[in-house]
Amino acid sequence: MDQEAIRNFKKLLGGQDASDVAGWGHQADATFPGLARMHFQVHDDRSGQPWCGPKETRVALCPDNVCLLSAIKHFYGKILLDEGRRIDYPDIDYSKVAQGIQFKDADAVKMLINLIGDMHQPLHVGYASDDNGHNVQVNFEGKQMSLYDVWDKGIGELVRQRQSNFWYGGWTHVNAVREQYEADKKFWQEKGAFAAFDRWMDEEVDFACNNAYKDPGTGKLLGGPQGPQSGQLESISPQAYSAWKDAWLKRILIGGARVAIVMNDIMDAQGASKLKQGTGVKTEADLEKEKMQADWAKEAAAKRRAETSAKGFFPTFNFSVFVTNLGIACVTVPLFFLFVNHGLNPKTHMELLRTLMESGSGGGGGGSAWGRDRDRDERGTPGGPGGAWRSSRRDDDRDKDEGSSWRRGKEDDWDKDEGSAGRKSKEPDEPPARAAREAPPPRREEPEPAAAAAEPEEDDDGFTSVVKGKKKKPKAAEAAEERPNAWARGAPGGAGGASGGGSGAVPPWKRGK
């Protein structure tokens, strides 16, 4: 079936598909036994017509149009009429079948599916002399049963017992009978529905005579005048079963393909929406199902009441569930805010983790705090030892450009004015190891000039004159340069260092003398 037909079919049948309702007709037979006549096409071979003769000589026993082929045409025509399409079809008086029965559109569709399937069970289209194979007894796999039962259920049960996985294979796909399906569909479109039904019936009667009524192993007829005599039991060999099984499976596939052709014609039509749901035929199986569903509903309602009574107005508190949900929240909520604030880049998350680990290890004692101070000083925090050391290094570089004699003169003035005690008091307490580590290497001593440098003199205009005609520097610049050198502040053995002491700063070149 195509998709449009499937949608309309499920809408009409309350969500069921064709396989769900394929056996509904037999449930109706069990409730209304008169309907069973609709499932058989009995051919007359008692009034001069030959048994399994040519199709021109075949005469079906069908009083009041209550037989298989007439019933198929009747339900198909009834459905088309309700869709708004006109077609002449056999009329059936339901009162002659069962009192008070009435088929609605959904019932007609279900009945049509079941009847087309029965057409492809070969002994549903047999002959009157053997009652469609019911009067022919055979020995099938060690069991005595009628030839009709062999084809109706014996082969199928044996397949399920011996090949349980066979039903789940791909053998039921329409491609297995694609050629037959395309030929039937083309004939349907060219000749119409009733011509197709007549052709299908003739094919199935031929199959019954040439296969179902004949032992494929020995070729012996199992019905008709040349069949076994009354009371004689024929045995069905394993070879015969194997051949019948293959033929039986193929008839199932062909029947299914033809059901699809009919349902596509009905359900693809624009009038399919006019078909009415519901049923007018209540079978015993339907009544039993309704009763079972009602019992299930009562049990479910009683269970809900019991649970509500046990819980009280407020549901009981489940501590284990609470702890589980809390644990989940403790993980997911932080992750949610982490991704919201920092994105999904894994490199960003690794950097955050590294920072957290470093900060956690740095908070464990004074040594770690000293390490943070050292890092800050080394970055040159204003006023910190590291910043002063870098400033002094910059001063040293500039002193080299200006000349050593002027630099020595400035350092002597700074030593006289400040003194080592005051300088030492301004230094932060630092570990000796740090002072030793941060001390710059000692500067190489330079020889003193032959003539001592004259002391600078201050003029009235605020400038300091330097001997030998050197340029004047403003006092502000001079004051900015008068900062302690690293060896005077923190170097081991210096005048203001942590390991040394003294009353005044002594430059390296003076300490050597």
Secondary structure, 3 states (H helix, E strand, C coil): CCHHHHHHHHHHCCCCCHHHHCCHHHHHHHHCHHHHHHHCCEECCCCCCCCCCCHHHCCEECHHHCCHHHHHHHHHHHHHHHHCCCCCCCCCCHHHCCCCCCCCHHHHHHHHHHHHHHHCCHHHHCEHHHCCCCCCEEEECCEEEEHHHHHHHHHHHHHHHHCHHHHHCHHHCHHHHHHHHHHHHHHHHHHCHHHHHHHHHHHHHHHHHHHHCECCCCCCECCCCCCCCCCCCEEECHHHHHHHHHHHHHHHHHHHHHHHHHHHHHHCCHHHHHCCCCCCCCCHHHHHHHHHHHHHHHHHHHHHHHHHHHHCCCCCCCHHHHHHHHHHHHHHHHHHHHHHHHCCCHHHHHHHHHHHHHHHHHCCCHHHHHHHHHHHHHCCCCCCHHHHHHHHHHHHHHHHHHCHHHHHHHHHHHHHHHCHHHHHHHCCCCCHHHHHHHCCCCCCCCCCCCCCCCCCEECCCCEEEECCCEEEEEHHHHHHHCCCCHHHHCCCCCCCCCCCCCCCCCCHHHHCC
